[in-house]
Amino acid sequence: DFNLFPQLGHRKYNNYREWGADIHQQDKKFIDPVQNIPVALRAKWGEYKNLLNGFTTVVNHGDKLDSDNELVTVFQDCYPLHSPGFEQYWKWKLNNPFKSGKPFVMHIGEGTDKVADEEVDEVIRGNWFNKKIIAIHGIPMNRIQAEKFAGLVWCPASNYFLIGKTAAVQQLKEMIPVVFGTDSSLSAPWNAWEQFRECINESAVKETELMDMLTTAPASLWGFDNRGALAAGKRADIVVVKNKQSLFQTNPEDILLVMHKGIVRLYDESIASQLSWLDKSVYSLIKINGVVKFIQGDLPGLMTVIRSHYPEQDFPVSI
């Protein structure tokens, strides 16, 4: 539900607390109008944004949202704690004896200063009952600290934009599972494929490692036994893209087909004749950089309703 925001930030920050204070002071003209859009509309756009990028399962970190899991699967079966800086009484919530069986998910160490560095140890010390914690960001996290966590959600594009540095994933991945996170458009481009290319160009990971972080590793970390690979017995979550020298040269306009739970959720105009068996009445036409796509549901209608609340809302697709 944070994916209607533009990227907000005016410099490289020492930590997320510094960034949050800065944008709330300087960018109220962007923040307030988006927050005034009903959350159900913002969340639905968030689902479309992920579908347009080719995702079939996403993990929502934040307040639980209503979702019919029709367009993409929105996983929320965990205990979200925002961060040590912004989550009141986080130690008591983390150590609640009545909360068990699900992982806790928390922003930890999103920065490069002493505050961010000490935050990692603070969470380790505060986890009195050794609850399963999946950390988000973990920029200063070292190998010894990593052993205390169940996994790391790595958000390189957001980290480079806000902080100028990201986690040492080449070392950390030897200790714990590392999965790719996009964060929201508040701190990262809406085009996830730009994010993929950025971390490859920065030599943070190899293409094969990144593919694992987008498929098999998250399926294992979040307990999705029925997806994460193209294999017999797995759920038919399939993305087909135009042939390129490298998969990660893809952009959203290059996606030809997205199948989720065996159902076509999006297809390109160029393959429409091969899908004659589809009920075309349940799809709407949109354009990405001039390329025609058909997407399940009424995305143009959603955009119109959102603009009735905020006429200046910008979208990366046209109708």
C-alpha positions in Angstrom: 0.0 0.0 0.0 3.1 2.3 -0.2 3.5 1.9 -4.0 1.7 5.1 -5.0 4.5 7.2 -3.6 7.3 8.6 -5.7 10.8 8.1 -4.5 11.4 10.6 -1.7 14.9 11.6 -0.5 17.2 14.6 -0.8 20.6 13.2 0.1 22.3 10.1 1.4 21.2 9.4 5.0 23.0 7.9 8.0 20.0 5.8 8.9 16.2 5.4 8.2 15.2 7.5 11.2 17.1 10.5 9.7 15.4 9.9 6.3 11.9 9.5 7.8 12.2 12.8 9.7 13.6 14.6 6.6 10.9 13.6 4.2 8.0 14.2 6.6 9.4 17.7 7.0 10.1 18.4 3.3 7.7 16.3 1.3 4.2 16.7 3.0 2.9 17.9 -0.4 3.6 14.4 -1.8 2.9 12.3 1.4 -0.4 13.7 2.5 -2.4 13.4 -0.7 -1.3 9.7 -1.1 -2.1 8.9 2.4 -5.6 10.4 1.9 -6.3 7.8 -0.8 -8.3 4.9 0.8 -5.9 2.1 1.8 -7.9 -0.5 -0.1 -7.2 1.3 -3.4 -3.5 1.8 -2.6 -3.2 -1.9 -1.8 -4.9 -3.0 -5.0 -2.5 -0.8 -7.0 0.3 -2.4 -5.1 -0.9 -5.8 -6.3 -1.0 -4.6 -9.9 2.4 -3.0 -9.6 3.8 -6.3 -8.6 1.9 -8.2 -11.3 3.2 -5.8 -14.0 6.7 -6.7 -12.9 6.1 -10.4 -13.2 5.8 -11.3 -9.5 3.3 -14.0 -8.5 3.8 -14.1 -4.8 4.8 -11.1 -2.6 5.3 -10.7 1.1 3.6 -7.7 2.7 5.6 -6.2 5.6 3.2 -3.9 7.6 -0.3 -3.8 8.8 -2.4 -6.7 7.5 -4.3 -5.7 4.3 -7.4 -7.1 2.8 -6.5 -9.2 -0.3 -8.4 -11.8 -2.3 -5.0 -13.1 -3.5 -6.5 -13.2 -7.0 -3.9 -11.2 -9.0 -0.9 -12.2 -7.0 -0.6 -14.1 -3.7 0.0 -11.7 -0.8 1.6 -13.5 2.0 0.9 -12.0 5.4 1.2 -15.0 7.7 3.9 -13.5 9.9 4.3 -11.0 12.8 5.4 -7.7 11.4 7.4 -5.3 13.6 8.4 -2.2 11.8 11.8 -1.4 13.3 13.4 -0.8 16.7 13.2 2.9 15.9 9.5 3.1 15.0 7.8 0.1 16.7 6.7 0.9 20.2 7.4 -1.8 22.8 8.9 -4.0 20.2 10.7 -6.1 22.7 7.5 -7.0 24.5 5.8 -7.8 21.2 8.7 -9.9 20.0 8.8 -11.9 23.2 5.0 -12.3 23.7 4.7 -16.0 24.7 1.4 -16.3 22.9 3.0 -15.4 19.6 4.7 -18.5 18.2 4.9 -20.6 15.1 5.3 -17.7 12.7 8.4 -15.6 11.9 8.8 -12.1 13.0 9.8 -9.7 10.3 11.5 -6.4 11.1 13.6 -3.6 9.6 17.0 -3.9 11.3 20.2 -2.0 10.6 19.0 0.3 7.8 21.9 2.7 7.9 25.7 3.1 8.1 26.2 4.9 11.4 26.6 3.8 15.0 22.9 3.8 15.6 22.3 1.3 12.8 25.2 -0.8 13.8 24.1 -1.0 17.4 20.5 -1.8 16.3 21.5 -5.2 15.1 23.0 -6.2 18.4 20.1 -4.6 20.3 17.6 -6.9 18.5 19.8 -9.9 19.1 20.0 -9.1 22.9 16.3 -8.3 23.0 15.2 -11.6 21.5 15.0 -13.3 24.9 13.2 -16.4 23.7 15.1 -16.9 20.5 12.1 -16.2 18.3 12.5 -16.7 14.5 13.3 -13.2 13.1 13.7 -12.4 9.4 15.6 -9.1 9.1 15.0 -6.5 6.4 18.0 -4.5 5.1 20.8 -5.5 7.7 23.3 -3.1 6.1 26.0 -3.3 8.8 25.2 -7.0 9.7 28.2 -9.2 10.0 28.6 -13.0 9.7 28.5 -13.6 13.5 25.3 -11.5 13.9 23.7 -13.2 10.9 23.7 -16.5 12.7 21.1 -15.1 15.1 18.5 -14.5 12.3 16.4 -16.9 10.2 17.0 -14.9 7.0 17.7 -11.5 5.4 15.4 -9.6 3.0 17.9 -7.7 0.9 16.6 -4.4 -0.7 19.6 -3.1 -2.6 17.9 -0.4 -4.7 16.3 1.2 -1.7 19.6 1.0 0.2 21.7 2.6 -2.6 19.1 5.3 -3.0 18.7 6.2 0.7 21.9 5.2 2.3 24.5 4.7 -0.5 25.5 1.2 0.7 23.9 -2.2 1.1 24.4 -5.4 3.0 27.5 -7.6 2.4 25.3 -10.3 0.9 28.3 -12.3 -0.5 29.4 -13.0 3.1 26.0 -13.2 4.7 24.5 -15.7 2.2 27.0 -18.2 3.5 25.4 -17.9 7.0 21.7 -17.4 6.4 19.2 -17.4 3.5 19.1 -14.1 1.6 16.0 -13.2 -0.5 15.4 -10.2 -2.7 13.2 -7.4 -1.6 11.9 -4.5 -3.7 10.7 -2.3 -0.8 8.1 0.2 -2.0 8.2 3.0 -4.6 8.8 5.3 -1.7 12.5 4.4 -1.8 13.0 2.3 -5.0 11.9 2.4 -8.7 8.6 0.9 -9.6 10.4 -1.1 -12.3 11.8 -4.1 -10.3 14.0 -5.1 -13.3 15.9 -1.9 -12.9 16.6 -2.9 -9.3 17.8 -6.4 -10.5 20.2 -4.8 -12.9 21.5 -2.3 -10.3 22.7 -5.0 -8.0 24.2 -7.0 -10.8 26.0 -4.0 -12.2 27.3 -3.2 -8.7 28.7 -6.8 -8.6 26.8 -7.5 -5.4 25.6 -10.9 -6.8 25.8 -13.0 -9.9 22.8 -13.5 -12.1 22.4 -17.1 -11.0 22.5 -16.1 -7.3 19.9 -13.4 -8.0 17.6 -15.9 -9.6 17.8 -18.1 -6.6 17.0 -15.1 -4.3 13.8 -14.5 -6.4 12.6 -18.1 -6.6 13.9 -21.1 -4.6 15.4 -19.2 -1.6 12.2 -17.3 -0.7 10.0 -20.3 -1.3 12.1 -22.2 1.3 12.4 -19.3 3.7 8.7 -18.5 3.8 7.6 -22.2 3.7 6.1 -22.3 0.2 6.5 -26.0 -0.7 4.3 -25.7 -3.8 6.2 -22.9 -5.7 9.6 -21.4 -6.4 10.5 -23.7 -9.3 9.1 -25.0 -12.6 8.6 -28.6 -11.7 6.0 -31.3 -11.6 3.7 -31.0 -8.7 4.5 -27.3 -8.2 1.9 -24.5 -8.6 1.7 -23.1 -12.2 3.2 -19.7 -11.5 5.0 -18.9 -14.7 6.4 -15.8 -16.3 7.3 -15.7 -20.0 9.4 -12.8 -21.4 10.9 -11.8 -24.7 14.1 -13.5 -25.6 17.1 -11.4 -24.7 20.8 -12.0 -24.3 20.3 -11.9 -20.5 17.0 -12.5 -18.6 17.8 -9.4 -16.5 17.7 -7.1 -19.6 14.0 -7.5 -19.3 11.6 -4.6 -18.5 7.9 -4.8 -17.7 7.0 -4.1 -21.3 8.9 -7.2 -22.4 6.8 -9.6 -20.3 4.6 -11.7 -22.6 2.7 -13.7 -20.1 2.1 -14.0 -16.4 0.4 -17.1 -15.1 -0.6 -17.3 -11.4 -2.1 -20.5 -10.0 -2.5 -21.7 -13.5 -4.6 -18.7 -14.6 -3.4 -16.1 -17.1 -3.3 -12.8 -15.2 -1.5 -10.7 -17.9 -0.6 -11.2 -21.5 0.9 -9.2 -24.4 -1.0 -8.2 -27.4 1.5 -10.1 -29.6 0.4 -13.5 -28.3 -3.4 -12.8 -28.1 -4.1 -15.1 -31.1 -2.5 -18.0 -29.2 -4.9 -17.5 -26.3 -8.1 -17.8 -28.2 -9.6 -20.0 -25.4 -9.4 -17.2 -22.9 -12.5 -15.2 -21.8 -11.1 -11.8 -23.0 -14.0 -9.9 -21.3 -12.3 -10.2 -17.9 -9.1 -8.3 -19.0 -8.5 -4.6 -19.5 -6.1 -2.9 -21.9 -3.2 -0.9 -20.7 0.1 0.3 -22.2 3.6 0.1 -20.8 5.9 2.4 -22.7 3.5 2.1 -25.6 3.4 -1.7 -25.6 -0.2 -3.1 -25.3 -0.9 -5.5 -22.5 -4.1 -7.1 -21.3 -4.4 -7.5 -17.6 -7.0 -9.2 -15.5 -9.5 -6.9 -13.8 -10.3 -3.3 -14.4 -7.0 -1.5 -13.9 -8.1 1.6 -15.9 -11.1 1.9 -13.6 -8.9 1.6 -10.5 -6.6 4.3 -11.8 -9.6 6.6 -12.5 -10.9 6.1 -9.0 -7.5 6.8 -7.4 -7.3 10.0 -9.4 -10.7 11.0 -8.2 -9.0 11.2 -4.8 -5.7 12.6 -6.0 -5.9 14.0 -9.6 -2.1 14.5 -9.8 -1.3 10.8 -9.1 1.2 9.5 -11.7 1.2 6.0 -13.0 3.9 4.1 -15.0 1.2 2.7 -17.3 -1.3 4.5 -19.6 -4.8 3.6 -20.8 
